[in-house]
């Protein structure tokens, strides 16, 4: 949870100080699957077989973050911001 929180905080901070365009906040879409992964890990830490959904959510969050950030940068370049 700390790592995901730091990633989202750094993104918000970078936008707030002008290092990244606001459109990169699309990467925050990854917060939902990241939260689901954390919840699944906490609930089923002692049952490895039940961690499969959490692993899938972690992979989805990682992909969404990267795709959202890239899309945000692409849209910012295309929109001239």
Buried (B, 14 or more C-beta within 10 A) or exposed (E): EEEBEEBBEEBBEBBEEEEBBEBBBBBBBBBEBBBBBBBBBEEBEEEEEEBEEBEBBBEBBBEBBEBBBEBBBEBBEEEEE
